[in-house]
Each structure stands twice: as structure tokens, then as C-alpha cells.
């Protein structure tokens, strides 16, 4: 045992030294560099390329949501930032990236044990790549959000530096942990509230309210909001264009919608992706209704269905979400991993990065070739309205997000010691991250303005407020 411990300690030291040696090849200060390339692809063209194969009549909703603010634009343009980051300095140290690590892609949700935790909560773009990409996207999103709130330049710089500092210090702690301790490490909702109580008293009330609201988002609450009883049967409420029941679709809509047989086949294929005990659990339910649901920002136009399933009692029901999974926005710019199923990529990515995941996570491929992943809809989920936080509140929020991102990266397989060794204990990387984030926020605002002009000129259709 002593020999094994000595060997493990030496491996950790070697990994830390490996990380430190990378500073010669990629100086930490170099990460602050950002300038748009002379041949930079048009950001609006990149966004429109993603529209291929999407539901055409929903695309104006996508652009209406993206043009709500520069922060909304950043949220919906992961592909644009991936294109830009492809030219940025990296250490070539690969982790599993969230791929869209802006500050609104973190939130509260329930574990299988019915505890509410805080973690990364969006994995549509997850893909193996440089850890710096996630960190820089999170830092840039903090600056863009801060500017939207009205914070001054110094405060926005502090927000970006906080992201890097919190990530760096968390990675140092993770580097000292055992593999299993890193795997089990999580952030519960109670600890989040305590941080706000201590560091951001003005925003603490809002934090407690957000956690309380997450606890109230039970299955019963979701059923009450999204379903109704008609002719003695429960069904999904029709609310076009955001929710359209399959049985109430127009003739044109039915051309691209699945029929009842397609859904039954999808259900059976999804069940096969689950472990046997969870498959057994869901086999006790039967499908009773389905509807197209429009959600998100940049993903609007992809096929997203909600499925009502019921047990053998009147109120024994729940709603699952079946969401289309396309190729990650990062894939074109990184080493090809050739995933056989994009939906499986999302599901496995979520299980790898989250401390605890939905027991109903699964996937299937439709006869049309479209890949879908499944999960429970709105199970004790809650999100912070980051645009309503004061400066101390947003700083505190970021000190929760960044360590969650560090832990997600550390779970990939390679010890955290390598990243920690590279980052070190000084603020050199933090200052570089802040410099990059400020410059990239400028670029985001220019790209946002280009979208506004395109909409005003009629080159892009946008439906505001949907």
C-alpha cells in the first residue's frame, strides 16, 4: 500500500511538472491575445449554416431570441466563438468540453435522491477539446452580461478575472483529491445560498427564492402547467407556435412530424438505451400524448418533442423531453472523434461532466436518421436570472460556476494536476483571461449589431417576443 501511495504521489508530481513545462510553449500571458482575423468568417453566415435541416417556420423565433441583447446573441452563437477560439493559443491538453459554457448554462436540478444541486446543465455542444475554450467562453459571457446590467469597465474586468481565479483555485483543490473524491464532488443548493449570504447579501434573497422555486418545480407542478384534463383524459395544452400537439398539427406540419408509429418505435428504441432497472421502471408507463415544444435560444428550430406518459392512476404521470441532437458546433474545429450517435455523445457527455444526472437520460435514432436524446422535463430545475444580480451577486455566482466547470473537466480522466501545474498560483492567467474576455465582449457587441442591422434590412427574419 505504501508503495502504491508513493507511486500515485509521484504521478501527481509528474503531471504538475508536465503542466508547468507547458508554460514555455504557451506562455500564460498569451491567452490574453484577441483580434479578429482578417479572413474571419461572417458570424451571421455561420449561424445560418446551422439552420439547414431545421424547422423553417420556427427560425424567426430563433433570431428574435438571439437579438434580444448582446448576451442573448452570445448564448445563441456557440459556433461563432468556436470558430474564433480555433485560432487562439492552447496547451493542447484535452478535456471533455461543455462546449457552450456561458453563465446561463449552469443551474439547479434534482439528483435521483431528490436533493437539489448546482452544476453545468447543457451539453448539446459537448466535445473533447482544449480546456481553455470553456473557460474563455464563461469569462466572456460574464463580461457581456455585466455590460448589459450596466457595470463599469473595472467591475467587468473583475468578473472575468473571478472566473479564471475560481477555476484555477478549484483545480488546485481537485488536484489534491483522489479520483473517486473528484467523481463524487458536487455543489448542493444549500452551500450556494450560504455563499450568497456571506458575500452578496443584497442578492441573497434572490438566491434563496431561486432555490425555493426549484424545489417547487415538481412533476405535479409541471403537469399542472403543461397539461389539462379534457373529456376525462389528460393531454398536453396546445399553445402554438411554442407548443403544438401532434394531433393538432396542420397538414404542412405533419409532413415533417412523426406519426404515432414513429413515436412508438422511438419509445422502444429509447428504452433499449437505458439500464435494465430503469427500462423496467418506464415500461410501467404508457404514452398518451406528444407535442412539439420550442425552447432555448440558439437551438430553436431543431426538433424537440415533449411526451406525456402515464401510469395506472389518474395523477401518476410525467413528461419526458425528446430533443434532436446534431453535430457539436465545436466538431469542425477540433480533432474528429466520429461519434456514431450525436445523441449518445450528449448523454454520455452529461453523465461524465455532471456530478449527478437524470435517471431518464437516454437516446435513440429515428427512422429518418435524426438522433434524439431523452430526459425528464423540468425536474426541480431552477436558474438564476444573472441579469438581475448586483455586482457582488454576480461575482458570487461566478465563484460557484467556475469550480463546477473545473470539476467537470477533472472528471474526464487525466489528473487535474496537469492543468493546475500550468495555471500555477499567480494571477498571470487570470489577468490574461480578463484581457481576452474584455476584447471578445467588444467583438460580440459588433456581431450583435450586425444581426440587428440584418434584421432591420430584411435580410434575416426575426420574430420578437416569442
Secondary structure as GFF3:
##gff-version 3
##sequence-region A 1 466
A	DSSP	alpha_helix	2	25	.	.	.	ID=ss1
A	DSSP	three_ten_helix	28	32	.	.	.	ID=ss2
A	DSSP	alpha_helix	43	49	.	.	.	ID=ss3
A	DSSP	three_ten_helix	56	58	.	.	.	ID=ss4
A	DSSP	alpha_helix	59	66	.	.	.	ID=ss5
A	DSSP	alpha_helix	70	75	.	.	.	ID=ss6
A	DSSP	alpha_helix	78	85	.	.	.	ID=ss7
A	DSSP	beta_strand	94	97	.	.	.	ID=ss8
A	DSSP	beta_strand	106	110	.	.	.	ID=ss9
A	DSSP	beta_strand	116	120	.	.	.	ID=ss10
A	DSSP	beta_strand	127	130	.	.	.	ID=ss11
A	DSSP	alpha_helix	131	149	.	.	.	ID=ss12
A	DSSP	alpha_helix	153	175	.	.	.	ID=ss13
A	DSSP	alpha_helix	179	184	.	.	.	ID=ss14
A	DSSP	beta_strand	187	188	.	.	.	ID=ss15
A	DSSP	alpha_helix	189	199	.	.	.	ID=ss16
A	DSSP	alpha_helix	201	216	.	.	.	ID=ss17
A	DSSP	alpha_helix	219	226	.	.	.	ID=ss18
A	DSSP	beta_strand	227	230	.	.	.	ID=ss19
A	DSSP	beta_strand	233	236	.	.	.	ID=ss20
A	DSSP	beta_strand	243	245	.	.	.	ID=ss21
A	DSSP	three_ten_helix	246	248	.	.	.	ID=ss22
A	DSSP	alpha_helix	251	254	.	.	.	ID=ss23
A	DSSP	alpha_helix	260	272	.	.	.	ID=ss24
A	DSSP	alpha_helix	276	282	.	.	.	ID=ss25
A	DSSP	beta_strand	286	293	.	.	.	ID=ss26
A	DSSP	beta_strand	304	310	.	.	.	ID=ss27
A	DSSP	beta_strand	317	324	.	.	.	ID=ss28
A	DSSP	three_ten_helix	331	333	.	.	.	ID=ss29
A	DSSP	alpha_helix	342	353	.	.	.	ID=ss30
A	DSSP	beta_strand	362	365	.	.	.	ID=ss31
A	DSSP	beta_strand	371	376	.	.	.	ID=ss32
A	DSSP	three_ten_helix	386	388	.	.	.	ID=ss33
A	DSSP	alpha_helix	391	410	.	.	.	ID=ss34
A	DSSP	alpha_helix	417	423	.	.	.	ID=ss35
A	DSSP	alpha_helix	428	456	.	.	.	ID=ss36
###
